[in-house]
Amino acid sequence: MNMKIKYKRDGKFFYIVILLAILSVLNTLEGFFYCKEGVSSTFFVFEGLSILISLLILHGIWCIFDEGKCTTIKKH
């Protein structure tokens, strides 16, 4: 039960840590394929996935810092 409460409170942080782990593995595979085949379509696919995950990480960090600062404007 305690872990469930902790995950709800720090869910975005855990999400970012998991994305960083995936990015690390992906960059290792990218380097392997770059050494094995040079610049190829496989390399560009891994590079595209790497950029996508990096953007997700940046978005997650931005949301953590901006949490509670957002306002909603209602029109009457």
Buried (B, 14 or more C-beta within 10 A) or exposed (E): EEEEEEEEEEEEBEBBEEBEEBBEEBBEBBEEBBEEEEEEEBBEEBBEBBEEBBEBBEEBEEEEEEEEEEEEEEEE
